[in-house]
Amino acid sequence: MPAANVVKLPDNASFDQGASLGVPAITAHRALTVTEGGPQRLAPGAFSGRIVMVAGGAGAVGHAAIQLARWAGATVIATVSGPEKAALATAAGADHVVNYREGDPVAQIRAIAGDGVDQILEVAFAPNVKLDQAVIKNHGTIAIYGDNGGDVAPLDLGVNAALNTRLQFLLLYTVGEDALATATADITAALRDGALPVGPEHGLPLHRFPLAESARAHAAVQNNAIGKVLIDVAAFKSPVRPER
Ligand SMILES: NC(=O)c1ccc[n+]([C@@H]2O[C@H](COP(=O)([O-])OP(=O)(O)OC[C@H]3O[C@@H](n4cnc5c(N)ncnc54)[C@H](OP(=O)(O)O)[C@@H]3O)[C@@H](O)[C@H]2O)c1
C-alpha cells in the first residue's frame, strides 16, 4: 500500500470499521459532495434541509452513504429490493425506505419529497434512470458510481433539460488526490463522532474468515454476500527479513 493511501484510524475506531469503510465511504463521500450548489464537505448540519436518495441503500456504498448523509443532517430515502434489505437500510439510519420492485416507488418517494429529492446516489443507473428522472428536483444532481443492471441508459433529454439535471459520474481510481484527501478528512471526523458503526445491528453484516481461508472469503464476495467480507490476519506473522 503506498504510504499516501494509508489513513490513521482515530482511537475510537475498530479494525472492523477500518477494513469495511475505505472504498465504500470514500465513494459515498464523493457522490454526496458533487451536487450543483450543494455542500462540498460533510460535517454535522452541512446537509440540513436536503433530501438525499440512496439507491440500493443496503449495499456497502449505500450503507456508508446513509450514515454519512445522516451525520451531515440530511433526510435520507433509501431504495431496496426487499424486506431484509429494508431492515438493513433502516438499521443504517435511513429515514425512509422504499421497495423499488413493488407498487409505485415514484409515488412513494414523491409523498416524502413533494418537490423532489435534491440528490441521488445511483448504483444502478440503467435500470433506474426513469425512476431517477421522475423524482429528482429541479437543479438536482444524480451521482452515478455503479453500473449494476447495465451500462447503457436511455436519457430523456427533454425531461432532463427542463429539470436542469446534473449527471456526475465518478471513479475513485481517477478522481484525484484532492478529492481523496477531502474525503478521508471528513470520514475521519465522522468516525471520531461514532457515526460509522458496522455490524448487523448497524445495517452492515460482517462475514469473517481466517487468512488461511481467503479463497472462501473471495467466494463469499463472488456469491454476493450482503455486507462486508473480512479476513482476520491477526495470527499471521510476516516472514523475518534475513540479516545481510
Ligand atoms: N465508482 C467507484 O469508484 C466505485 C466505488 C465503489 C464501488 N463501485 C461499484 O458500485 C457497485 C456497488 O458496490 P458495493 O460495494 O456497494 O456493492 P454491494 O454491497 O454488493 O451493493 C450493491 C447494491 O446494489 C443494489 N442494487 C442492484 N441493482 C439495483 C437496482 N436496480 N436499484 C437499486 N439498487 C440496486 C443491491 O441492492 P438490492 O438487492 O436491494 O437491489 C445491492 O445492495 C459495484 O458495482 C461496485 O463495483 C464503484
The ligand as an ORCA input file, in Angstrom:
! r2SCAN-3c Opt
* xyz 0 1
  N     -17.243      4.372     -8.970
  C     -16.479      3.918     -7.987
  O     -15.408      4.448     -7.716
  C     -16.963      2.748     -7.203
  C     -16.525      2.558     -5.884
  C     -17.055      1.501     -5.154
  C     -17.955      0.624     -5.747
  N     -18.316      0.820     -7.052
  C     -19.283     -0.074     -7.693
  O     -20.520      0.184     -7.071
  C     -21.292     -1.003     -7.048
  C     -21.778     -1.270     -5.630
  O     -20.673     -1.537     -4.773
  P     -20.966     -2.057     -3.309
  O     -19.665     -2.386     -2.707
  O     -21.860     -1.104     -2.589
  O     -21.747     -3.417     -3.641
  P     -22.792     -4.242     -2.799
  O     -22.514     -4.171     -1.353
  O     -22.864     -5.569     -3.450
  O     -24.172     -3.477     -3.050
  C     -24.744     -3.367     -4.307
  C     -26.181     -2.962     -4.084
  O     -26.726     -2.604     -5.349
  C     -28.109     -2.733     -5.196
  N     -28.800     -2.776     -6.478
  C     -28.615     -3.633     -7.519
  N     -29.478     -3.333     -8.512
  C     -30.208     -2.281     -8.089
  C     -31.257     -1.516     -8.651
  N     -31.737     -1.774     -9.884
  N     -31.758     -0.487     -7.929
  C     -31.302     -0.214     -6.712
  N     -30.310     -0.911     -6.102
  C     -29.774     -1.926     -6.801
  C     -28.289     -4.013     -4.411
  O     -29.404     -3.854     -3.578
  P     -30.771     -4.616     -3.844
  O     -30.519     -6.096     -3.801
  O     -31.645     -4.129     -2.759
  O     -31.220     -4.200     -5.208
  C     -27.040     -4.081     -3.538
  O     -27.357     -3.833     -2.185
  C     -20.417     -2.105     -7.621
  O     -20.763     -2.264     -8.989
  C     -19.019     -1.544     -7.487
  O     -18.162     -2.060     -8.468
  C     -17.844      1.862     -7.775
*
